[in-house]
Amino acid sequence: MPVISSDQLQKQYDVVIVGSGAGGGQTAYTLTMEGVKVLVLEAGRSFDVQTEVAMLQWPSQAPLRGEKTPDKPYGFHDCSINSGWEIPGEPYTNAHAETESQFKWWRQRMMGGRTNHWGRISLRNGPLDFKPRTRWGVGFDWPVSYEDLAPYYDKVEMLVGVFGTNEGLENSPDSSPGVLLPAPKLRVGELYAQKHGKKVEAHIVSIHRAVLTKPQDVDTIPAKLHPGNGKAQRILAESMRTRAPCFWATDCHRGCAIRANYDSQTVHLRPALATGNLDILPNAMAREVTINKDGKATGITFIDKITGREGHAKARVVVLAASSMESVRLLLNSKSNLFPEGIANSSGKVGKYITDSVSSSLGAHIPAFEGMPVHNEDGAGGPHAYVPWTLLAQNRRGDLGFPGGYHLEFTSGRQMPAVNVVNGIDNRAVSTSVLYGQKLKEEARRFHGCQLGFGAQGTMVPNDDCYAELDPDLKDQWGIPVLRFHWKWSEFELNQVKHQQTRIRGLLEALGGKVSKAETDPAKAIKQGGTVIHEVGGAIMGADPKTSVTNQWSQTWDVKNLFLADGAPFASTADKNPTLTIMAFAWRMADHLLNELKRQNL
């Protein structure tokens, strides 16, 4: 069972999964390792991480020296194909003209989805994040607790390989002993921030990221993840041996030919294919979930993007893992006599309560970094440290004007210099307007690496004004109705951004930084909805079918053999990046699905 074309589909599968990213890949892995026959439908083309990434190329080897373009919003070398905010032939709309009321939607049409592009930051949701209504009096309590998910966080971290340290923080949970890989050493800028950040009670620690810092333990991990399953243990061990530890030389956003960092193809799809239980159909644009007269899902109707023909994949169980908004679109487009407003939408909540990370940023020139001796500080292609949220006492007292919190990410050091390395530094003796020749080179060397900035990512409370619906008129190039977004930040998010800006400024000044001009209006400082690319929700889980779309197993209330495995069931956004939690929920859901298949309940 390999990567196939649409004319090679089997008559029926046990499970069809839409999407090959974090949730789809994890679900496929879990099921195929236990003998389930699975089909994965991927809207993008096949992609080989070993041969197609440009991880070691210089900017001079790329068109426009690697500068971003409409089809490469993060630069030519970014590991993305047919991706971005705007994809030709695949529009979406916003209901309002004002920028602050608009949502920007990033799509990634390629095998492995967004796992090819992301920064691999892998933070666990904490106990408070699952019970915001109980703890803070706002939002929705999830129908699960941290304790329900903790074993699956351990499993995912062992499988994908996550480095970091256990810090004993209340709402940023530790991993079980022996699960995390060793954290890399902090760079000079990170050590400097750690030392001086204490002046303003900034607790700077090693971040958790899905990057191998040493070979995985093939002698123990396979048996822990697949007890009693010798075939699965052997396949996983062989797959782990193909991954090399990071050699600290390149940006993880470029992709990783040595498979040191996690992506779905490297970790999930390769071993799943090795079981012989997986077919993958690329270039298959899912259009709708089909159902029978009894209200059970029967499969997925899709458009073959190569031939333009319509096809149908039949299965006993359907799992949507196309990314939260794409799964919402599929649900809304799957209309029938039984579900005139979209499948699994008897509650009317499909498309509702979209959330994203609440984010703003601020940077500074750090004089202490001027003229630093040249040294190697490449590291693991991204941050080694971050500032977790520790102001829970203020949360409990209600001092802040917003629930939950935010963490701060930052990167220091001498990344690949740009041609404007001496621009934007106003607080120094020499004006850039008179620089040229030897003096320009000296100043470039002096100021390269002197900038440091912090970016916040925080909790968003779901509200009634953030939702997606089908556009009444517009369709994509395959005739599929597109999404129309509504967006509005509440006072909670605006208060949080105001706090972010004040706290970051104080932290930068504690480092001796000469801070750039800050935006005092939080409505202008806050990043536009969707631009952090952490959108979740739209088919939230809950304990009541009247107010939610899925139960605690990400199983839709209305259609028992229809499951979700991406961020759509998230009841809110925590101050943590969502991908690790997506995988943990997907593994937990897949285990439940396996048990239901064995009991003939599906």
C-alpha positions in Angstrom: 0.0 0.0 0.0 2.0 3.0 -1.2 1.4 6.6 -2.6 -1.2 6.0 -5.3 -3.3 7.6 -8.0 -7.0 7.8 -7.9 -7.6 4.9 -10.2 -5.7 2.7 -7.7 -8.1 3.2 -4.8 -9.3 0.1 -3.1 -13.1 -0.6 -3.0 -13.2 0.2 0.7 -10.9 1.1 3.6 -11.4 0.8 7.3 -10.6 4.5 7.8 -10.2 7.4 5.4 -8.3 10.4 6.7 -8.4 13.9 5.1 -5.1 15.6 5.6 -1.5 14.3 6.1 -0.2 16.9 8.7 0.2 16.6 12.5 -3.3 15.2 13.3 -3.7 13.2 10.1 -0.2 11.7 10.2 -0.5 10.8 13.9 -3.9 9.1 13.3 -2.6 7.2 10.3 0.4 6.1 12.3 -1.5 4.9 15.3 -4.1 3.0 13.3 -1.8 1.3 10.8 0.5 0.1 13.4 -2.4 -1.9 14.8 -3.4 -3.4 11.4 -6.1 -1.0 10.3 -6.4 -0.4 6.6 -6.1 3.4 6.1 -6.3 5.9 3.2 -5.0 9.4 3.5 -6.2 12.0 1.1 -3.8 15.0 0.7 -4.8 18.1 -1.2 -1.2 18.9 -2.1 1.4 17.1 -4.1 3.9 14.5 -2.9 7.1 15.9 -1.3 10.4 14.3 -0.4 12.0 16.0 2.6 15.3 14.3 2.0 15.8 15.5 -1.6 13.7 18.7 -2.0 14.7 20.9 0.9 17.4 23.6 0.5 18.6 23.5 4.0 22.3 24.3 3.2 21.9 26.8 0.4 23.1 30.4 0.6 20.7 33.2 -0.1 22.8 34.0 -3.2 21.8 30.7 -4.7 18.1 31.6 -4.7 16.0 33.9 -6.9 15.9 37.5 -5.4 18.5 36.2 -2.9 15.8 34.3 -1.1 13.5 37.3 -0.6 9.8 36.5 0.1 7.3 36.6 -2.8 3.5 36.1 -3.0 3.9 32.4 -3.5 6.7 32.2 -0.9 5.6 34.5 1.9 8.5 33.4 4.2 11.2 33.4 1.6 12.3 31.2 -1.2 14.0 28.6 1.0 11.0 28.2 3.3 9.8 24.6 3.3 6.4 25.4 1.7 4.8 24.5 -1.6 1.5 25.9 -2.9 1.2 27.6 0.4 0.5 31.0 2.0 -2.2 33.5 2.7 -3.4 33.5 -0.8 -3.4 30.5 -3.1 -4.4 31.0 -6.8 -7.8 29.4 -7.5 -8.5 28.9 -3.7 -10.0 32.1 -2.4 -11.7 32.9 0.9 -13.5 36.0 1.9 -14.1 38.3 4.9 -17.5 39.7 5.8 -16.1 43.1 6.9 -13.8 45.5 5.1 -11.9 46.7 8.2 -8.5 45.0 8.7 -9.1 44.5 12.4 -12.3 42.6 11.6 -10.6 40.3 9.0 -9.0 36.9 9.4 -6.0 35.8 7.4 -5.9 32.1 6.5 -2.7 30.2 5.8 -3.0 27.0 3.8 -0.2 24.5 3.0 -0.9 22.3 0.1 1.8 19.6 0.3 2.4 16.2 1.8 2.9 16.6 5.5 1.0 19.9 5.6 2.1 22.6 8.0 4.5 20.3 9.8 7.0 21.1 7.0 7.0 24.8 7.8 6.6 25.3 11.6 9.2 26.2 14.2 8.8 22.9 16.1 7.9 24.6 19.5 6.2 21.9 21.5 4.6 23.1 24.7 2.0 21.2 26.7 -1.3 22.8 27.6 -1.5 22.9 31.4 -4.3 21.9 33.8 -5.7 25.5 33.9 -5.9 25.6 30.1 -8.5 22.9 30.0 -10.9 24.5 32.5 -11.1 28.2 31.8 -14.7 28.5 32.8 -14.1 26.9 36.1 -10.8 28.7 36.8 -11.5 32.2 35.3 -15.2 32.3 34.7 -15.0 32.7 30.9 -14.8 30.6 27.8 -15.7 26.9 27.8 -14.4 24.0 29.9 -13.0 21.2 27.8 -14.6 17.8 28.5 -11.1 16.4 29.4 -8.5 17.2 32.0 -4.8 17.5 31.7 -4.5 14.1 33.4 -6.5 12.6 30.6 -4.0 13.8 28.0 -0.7 13.6 30.0 0.1 10.0 28.9 -0.4 10.9 25.3 1.9 13.9 25.6 4.5 11.5 26.8 3.9 9.2 23.9 4.1 11.9 21.3 7.2 13.4 22.8 9.0 10.1 22.7 7.9 9.4 19.2 8.7 12.7 17.6 11.7 13.6 19.8 11.3 16.7 21.9 14.2 18.5 23.7 13.8 20.6 26.8 13.9 20.7 30.6 11.4 20.1 33.3 11.0 23.3 35.4 8.2 22.4 37.8 6.0 25.3 36.7 2.3 25.2 37.7 0.6 25.5 34.3 3.5 24.6 32.0 3.7 20.8 32.8 6.8 18.7 33.1 7.2 15.6 31.0 7.6 12.2 32.7 11.2 11.4 33.7 13.4 10.3 30.8 11.0 11.5 28.0 12.7 14.7 27.0 15.9 14.9 25.0 18.7 17.0 26.4 18.2 20.7 25.8 20.9 22.5 23.8 23.1 25.1 25.5 21.7 28.6 25.5 23.4 31.1 23.2 25.1 34.2 24.5 22.1 36.4 23.9 19.8 33.9 25.6 22.2 33.6 28.6 22.4 37.4 28.8 18.6 37.7 28.7 18.3 35.0 31.4 20.7 36.8 33.7 19.2 40.3 33.4 15.6 39.2 33.0 15.6 38.4 36.6 15.5 42.1 37.4 11.9 42.1 36.2 11.0 38.6 37.3 11.2 37.1 33.8 11.8 33.4 34.3 13.8 32.4 31.2 14.2 28.7 30.7 15.0 26.2 27.9 12.2 25.9 25.4 10.7 22.6 24.2 11.1 21.9 20.5 10.7 18.8 18.3 14.3 18.5 17.2 16.6 15.6 17.9 19.7 16.6 20.0 20.8 13.0 20.2 19.8 9.7 18.6 16.5 8.3 19.8 16.6 5.3 22.1 15.6 2.5 19.7 16.1 -0.1 22.4 13.4 1.1 24.7 11.0 3.6 23.0 9.4 1.2 20.5 8.5 -1.2 23.3 7.1 1.6 25.4 4.9 2.9 22.6 3.8 -0.5 21.2 3.9 -3.1 24.0 3.2 -6.6 22.8 3.3 -5.5 19.1 6.6 -6.9 17.7 6.0 -5.7 14.2 5.2 -2.2 15.2 8.3 -2.1 17.4 10.5 -3.3 14.6 9.1 -0.8 12.1 9.4 2.1 14.5 13.0 1.2 15.5 14.0 1.1 11.8 12.4 4.4 11.2 14.1 6.0 14.2 17.5 4.8 12.9 17.0 6.9 9.7 17.0 10.1 11.8 20.2 11.9 12.7 20.6 14.4 15.5 20.7 18.1 14.6 24.1 19.4 13.6 23.3 23.0 14.4 23.7 24.5 11.0 20.4 25.6 9.4 17.0 27.1 10.0 14.3 24.5 10.8 11.8 26.4 8.6 13.8 25.2 5.6 13.0 21.6 6.3 15.5 18.9 7.4 17.1 16.5 5.0 18.7 14.5 7.8 15.3 14.2 9.6 16.5 15.7 12.8 13.4 17.8 13.2 9.9 16.5 13.3 7.6 16.6 10.3 4.7 14.3 9.6 6.4 12.4 6.7 9.5 11.7 8.7 7.9 10.5 11.9 4.4 9.3 11.0 3.9 8.5 7.3 7.2 6.6 6.7 6.6 4.0 9.4 2.9 3.9 8.6 3.7 3.1 5.0 6.1 0.4 6.1 3.3 -1.5 7.8 1.7 -2.1 4.4 -1.6 -0.8 5.8 -1.5 2.7 4.3 -2.4 4.2 1.0 -1.8 7.9 0.4 -3.6 9.7 -2.4 -2.0 13.2 -3.1 -3.6 16.0 -5.2 -7.1 15.0 -3.9 -9.2 18.0 -2.9 -11.9 16.8 -0.5 -15.3 18.2 -1.3 -17.7 16.6 1.1 -18.4 13.8 3.6 -21.0 11.4 2.2 -23.6 9.7 4.3 -26.2 6.9 3.9 -29.9 6.9 4.8 -29.1 5.8 8.4 -26.9 8.9 8.9 -23.6 7.1 8.9 -20.6 8.5 7.1 -19.7 6.4 4.0 -16.6 8.2 2.7 -15.2 11.3 1.0 -16.0 12.7 -2.4 -13.0 14.5 -3.8 -11.7 16.2 -6.9 -8.6 14.7 -8.5 -6.5 17.9 -9.1 -4.5 16.2 -11.8 -7.4 14.9 -14.0 -10.2 17.2 -12.8 -12.4 14.2 -12.3 -14.6 13.6 -9.3 -13.8 10.5 -7.2 -15.1 8.8 -4.0 -13.2 7.0 -1.3 -15.3 4.6 0.7 -14.6 3.7 4.3 -16.2 2.5 7.5 -14.9 5.5 9.4 -14.1 9.1 8.3 -11.5 11.3 10.0 -11.1 14.9 9.2 -7.6 16.3 9.8 -7.4 18.9 7.0 -6.5 21.8 9.4 -9.2 23.3 11.6 -10.7 25.7 9.0 -10.5 23.3 6.1 -12.3 20.6 8.2 -15.0 23.2 9.1 -15.4 23.9 5.4 -15.9 20.2 4.7 -18.5 19.9 7.4 -20.4 22.9 6.2 -20.3 21.7 2.5 -21.5 18.3 3.4 -25.2 19.0 3.2 -28.0 16.5 2.9 -31.6 16.0 3.9 -30.4 14.8 7.3 -28.0 17.7 7.7 -29.3 20.7 5.7 -26.9 23.1 7.5 -23.9 20.8 7.1 -23.0 17.4 8.5 -22.7 17.1 12.3 -24.2 20.5 12.7 -27.4 19.9 14.7 -26.0 22.2 17.4 -25.5 25.0 14.9 -21.9 25.4 16.3 -19.9 24.3 13.2 -17.7 27.2 12.3 -18.2 29.0 15.6 -15.7 30.0 18.2 -12.5 30.2 16.2 -9.5 31.4 18.2 -5.9 32.2 17.5 -2.8 33.1 19.6 -2.9 36.6 20.9 0.3 38.2 19.8 2.3 41.4 19.7 6.1 42.1 19.6 8.7 44.6 20.4 12.4 44.8 19.8 15.5 46.8 20.9 19.1 47.5 20.1 21.2 45.9 22.8 24.5 48.0 23.2 26.1 45.1 25.2 26.1 43.0 22.1 28.1 45.5 20.0 31.4 44.3 18.7 31.0 40.8 20.1 33.8 38.5 19.1 32.9 36.2 16.3 31.8 32.8 17.5 29.6 29.9 16.4 26.1 30.1 17.8 24.0 28.6 15.0 22.1 26.2 17.3 19.0 24.2 16.6 17.6 26.4 13.9 15.4 28.5 16.2 15.1 29.5 19.8 16.7 27.6 22.6 15.0 29.6 25.4 11.6 31.3 26.1 9.8 33.1 28.9 6.9 30.9 30.2 3.8 32.5 31.9 4.3 32.7 35.7 1.9 35.4 36.8 -0.8 33.1 37.9 -1.2 34.8 41.3 -2.2 38.0 39.5 -4.6 35.9 37.3 -6.3 34.6 40.4 -6.6 38.0 42.0 -8.1 39.4 38.8 -5.4 42.1 38.6 -4.7 41.8 34.9 -7.9 42.4 33.0 -7.6 39.1 31.1 -7.7 35.4 31.9 -4.8 33.0 31.2 -1.6 34.5 30.0 1.1 34.5 27.4 4.6 33.2 26.8 7.4 35.1 25.2 9.6 33.8 22.4 12.8 35.4 21.3 15.8 34.8 19.1 19.2 36.5 19.5 22.5 36.1 17.8 24.0 36.4 14.4 21.7 34.8 11.9 22.4 35.2 8.2 23.0 39.0 7.8 20.8 41.1 5.5 22.0 44.0 3.4 20.3 46.4 5.8 22.2 45.2 8.9 23.1 48.7 9.9 19.7 50.2 9.3 17.1 50.9 12.0 19.6 51.6 14.8 19.0 55.2 15.7 20.8 55.4 19.1 24.4 55.5 18.0 27.0 58.0 17.0 27.4 57.3 13.3 24.6 58.0 10.9 23.9 55.3 8.3 23.3 58.0 5.8 27.1 58.8 5.5 28.3 55.2 5.6 30.1 53.6 2.6 33.2 51.6 1.9 35.4 50.4 4.7 33.4 52.3 7.4 30.2 50.6 6.3 31.9 47.2 6.7 33.2 48.1 10.1 29.8 49.3 11.3 28.0 46.3 9.8 30.4 44.0 11.8 29.9 46.1 14.9 26.1 46.1 14.9 25.4 42.6 13.4 23.6 40.6 16.0 22.7 43.6 18.3 19.0 43.4 17.8 16.8 41.4 20.2 13.1 41.2 20.2 10.4 39.4 22.1 7.1 38.1 20.6 4.2 37.1 22.8 1.7 34.3 22.2 -1.2 34.2 24.5 -4.6 32.8 25.5 -7.7 33.8 23.5 -11.2 33.5 24.9 -13.7 32.2 22.3 -16.4 34.7 21.5 -19.5 34.8 19.3 -18.0 37.3 16.8 -15.2 34.9 15.6 -16.6 32.4 13.2 -16.6 31.0 9.6 -19.5 30.4 7.3 -19.9 29.5 3.6 -19.7 32.4 1.3 -23.1 32.6 -0.4 -21.7 33.2 -3.9 -18.0 32.5 -4.3 -16.6 29.1 -5.1 -13.0 27.8 -5.7 -11.6 26.6 -9.0 -13.2 23.1 -8.4 -16.6 24.5 -7.8 -16.5 24.1 -4.0 -18.0 26.9 -1.9 -15.4 28.8 0.1 -15.3 30.2 3.6 -16.3 33.6 4.7 -14.7 34.8 8.0 -15.9 37.1 10.8 -13.5 38.3 13.4 -13.4 40.5 16.5 -10.9 40.8 19.3 -12.6 41.2 22.7 -11.4 43.5 25.5 -9.7 40.4 27.1 -7.3 40.2 24.1 -6.7 44.0 23.9 -6.0 44.2 27.6 -3.6 41.3 27.2 -1.7 43.0 24.4 -1.4 46.2 26.4 0.2 44.1 29.2 2.4 42.3 26.6 3.8 45.6 25.4 4.5 47.0 28.8 6.1 43.8 30.0 8.3 43.3 27.0 9.4 47.0 27.1 10.4 46.5 30.8 12.3 43.3 30.0 14.2 44.9 27.1 15.1 47.9 29.3 16.4 45.5 31.9 18.7 44.1 29.3 20.0 47.7 28.7 18.1 47.8 25.4 17.4 51.0 23.5 13.8 50.2 22.7 12.2 51.1 19.4 9.0 53.1 19.5 6.2 51.1 20.9 2.6 51.1 19.7 0.4 52.4 22.6 -2.9 51.4 21.0 -3.4 47.7 21.6 -5.8 47.5 18.7 -2.9 48.5 16.4 -0.2 46.5 18.3 -2.1 43.2 18.1 -1.3 40.9 15.2 -4.2 40.3 12.8 -6.3 37.2 13.4 -4.8 34.1 11.7 -1.4 35.6 11.1 0.2 33.6 13.9 -1.1 30.5 12.1 -2.4 28.9 15.3 -6.1 29.0 14.5 -8.2 26.4 16.2 -11.8 25.8 17.0 -14.8 25.8 14.7 -16.0 22.4 15.8 -15.4 22.5 19.5 -15.6 19.6 21.8 -17.9 19.6 24.9 -20.0 17.6 27.3 -23.4 18.7 25.7 -24.4 17.9 22.1 -26.5 21.0 22.1 -23.6 23.4 22.6 -20.7 21.5 20.9 -19.8 19.5 17.8 -17.8 16.6 19.2 -17.5 14.7 22.5 -14.2 14.2 24.5 -13.0 11.7 21.9 -13.3 14.3 19.0 -16.1 12.1 17.8 -19.0 14.1 16.3 -22.2 13.8 18.3 -24.4 13.5 15.2 -22.4 11.0 13.2 -20.7 8.3 15.3 -18.3 7.2 12.7 -17.1 10.7 11.9 -14.1 12.0 13.9 -11.9 15.1 13.9 -8.1 15.0 14.4 -6.9 18.6 13.9 -7.4 21.8 15.9 -11.1 22.1 15.1 -12.3 20.5 18.3 -10.2 22.9 20.5 -12.5 24.8 22.9 -10.0 27.6 23.2 -6.4 28.7 22.5 -4.0 28.4 25.4 -0.7 30.3 25.8 0.9 27.3 24.2 1.6 26.4 20.5 -1.1 23.9 19.5 0.7 21.3 17.4 1.8 19.0 20.3 -1.7 19.1 21.7 -3.2 18.3 18.3 -1.0 15.2 18.1 -1.8 14.1 21.7 -5.5 14.4 21.0 -5.2 12.6 17.7 -3.4 9.6 19.4 -6.0 9.5 22.1 -8.8 9.7 19.6 -7.2 6.9 17.4 -7.0 4.6 20.5 -10.7 5.2 21.1 -11.5 4.6 17.5 -9.5 1.3 17.5 -11.5 0.1 20.5 -14.8 1.0 18.9 -13.8 -0.8 15.7 -12.9 -3.9 17.7 -16.3 -3.7 19.4 -18.1 -3.4 16.0 -19.6 -0.1 17.2 -18.6 1.8 14.1 
